[in-house]
């Protein structure tokens, strides 16, 4: 059974950078598409990025496009979210999750197995 463990959250000032890690166990993460979703108080849940299982396609929401980069390290069974030029509005709990059909969609309702989440806080 696939499980996802997350790390890399923390506190950073506006304009700073952070890398979130999503490490899989129990299965090969290369079999899955992976999405990143954030949840902030008072805001709707938002998928910000996804990557296909074959890395052919990556997708970003307009809110993070040009600032965030999703990538995969198959040898480490890990997907990363590199976050640059962070803004206070990026403050949220960030989750990684597998995508049911293995494609890339920002519809997080199609996501299957979820990590535990990690807090990202960007101070103004």
C-alpha positions as CSV (number, residue, x, y, z in Angstrom):
1,X,0.0,0.0,0.0
2,X,1.4,3.3,-1.1
3,X,2.1,5.9,1.7
4,X,3.4,9.4,1.3
5,X,5.5,11.2,3.8
6,X,6.1,14.9,3.6
7,X,8.8,17.2,4.8
8,X,10.3,20.6,4.0
9,X,7.8,23.1,5.4
10,X,8.7,26.0,7.5
11,X,8.7,29.7,8.0
12,X,10.2,32.0,5.3
13,X,10.0,35.7,4.5
14,X,8.4,37.2,1.5
15,X,10.6,36.5,-1.6
16,X,12.2,33.5,0.0
17,X,12.3,29.9,-1.2
18,X,11.4,26.5,0.1
19,X,11.4,23.0,-1.1
20,X,8.7,20.5,-0.1
21,X,9.4,16.8,-0.3
22,X,6.9,14.0,-0.9
23,X,8.6,10.6,-0.4
24,X,6.7,7.4,-1.1
25,X,6.9,4.0,0.5
26,X,5.2,0.7,-0.2
27,X,5.1,1.3,-4.0
28,X,7.0,2.9,-6.8
29,X,5.9,6.5,-7.1
30,X,6.8,6.4,-10.8
31,X,3.5,4.5,-11.3
32,X,1.5,7.6,-10.3
33,X,0.8,11.1,-11.2
34,X,1.3,13.4,-8.2
35,X,-0.4,16.6,-7.3
36,X,0.3,19.3,-4.7
37,X,-2.7,20.8,-2.9
38,X,-2.8,23.7,-0.4
39,X,-5.3,24.6,2.2
40,X,-5.4,27.9,4.0
41,X,-7.9,29.1,6.6
42,X,-10.8,31.0,5.0
43,X,-9.8,29.9,1.5
44,X,-10.9,27.1,-0.7
45,X,-8.6,24.1,-1.2
46,X,-6.4,24.6,-4.2
47,X,-4.3,22.2,-6.3
48,X,-1.3,24.2,-7.3
49,X,0.7,21.7,-9.4
50,X,0.7,18.2,-10.8
51,X,3.0,15.9,-12.7
52,X,2.2,12.9,-14.9
53,X,3.5,9.5,-14.0
54,X,5.8,9.6,-17.1
55,X,6.8,13.2,-16.5
56,X,5.6,14.2,-19.9
57,X,3.3,17.0,-18.6
58,X,3.4,19.3,-15.6
59,X,0.6,21.8,-14.8
60,X,0.5,24.8,-12.5
61,X,-2.3,27.0,-11.3
62,X,-2.2,30.6,-12.3
63,X,-1.5,31.6,-8.7
64,X,1.9,29.9,-8.6
65,X,2.9,29.7,-12.3
66,X,6.4,30.9,-12.9
67,X,7.3,30.6,-9.2
68,X,6.8,27.0,-8.3
69,X,8.3,23.9,-10.0
70,X,7.3,20.3,-9.6
71,X,9.9,17.6,-10.2
72,X,10.5,13.9,-9.6
73,X,13.6,12.0,-8.4
74,X,12.8,8.4,-9.2
75,X,15.9,7.0,-7.5
76,X,14.7,8.6,-4.2
77,X,11.0,7.7,-4.9
78,X,10.3,11.4,-4.2
79,X,8.4,14.2,-5.8
80,X,9.4,17.8,-5.0
81,X,7.7,21.2,-5.0
82,X,10.3,24.0,-5.4
83,X,8.7,27.2,-4.3
84,X,10.4,30.5,-5.2
85,X,9.5,34.1,-4.7
86,X,7.1,33.2,-1.9
87,X,4.3,35.5,-1.0
88,X,2.2,35.7,2.2
89,X,-0.8,34.4,0.2
90,X,1.2,31.2,-0.3
91,X,0.8,30.5,3.5
92,X,-1.1,27.2,3.8
93,X,-0.8,23.6,4.7
94,X,0.5,21.8,1.6
95,X,-0.4,18.2,0.8
96,X,1.0,15.9,-1.9
97,X,-1.3,13.2,-3.3
98,X,-1.4,10.6,-6.0
99,X,-3.7,11.1,-9.0
100,X,-6.1,8.3,-9.6
101,X,-5.8,8.0,-13.4
102,X,-2.1,8.8,-13.5
103,X,-2.6,11.9,-15.5
104,X,-2.2,15.5,-14.5
105,X,-5.2,17.4,-13.3
106,X,-5.7,20.2,-10.8
107,X,-9.1,18.7,-9.8
108,X,-7.9,17.4,-6.3
109,X,-11.1,15.5,-6.0
110,X,-9.5,13.0,-8.3
111,X,-6.6,12.5,-6.0
112,X,-6.2,9.2,-4.1
113,X,-3.5,8.7,-1.5
114,X,-2.6,11.8,0.5
115,X,0.4,12.8,2.5
116,X,0.1,14.2,6.1
117,X,0.6,17.8,5.0
118,X,3.2,20.3,6.0
119,X,2.8,23.9,7.1
120,X,4.3,26.7,4.9
121,X,4.2,30.2,6.5
122,X,5.4,33.2,4.6
123,X,5.8,36.4,6.6
124,X,5.2,39.8,5.2
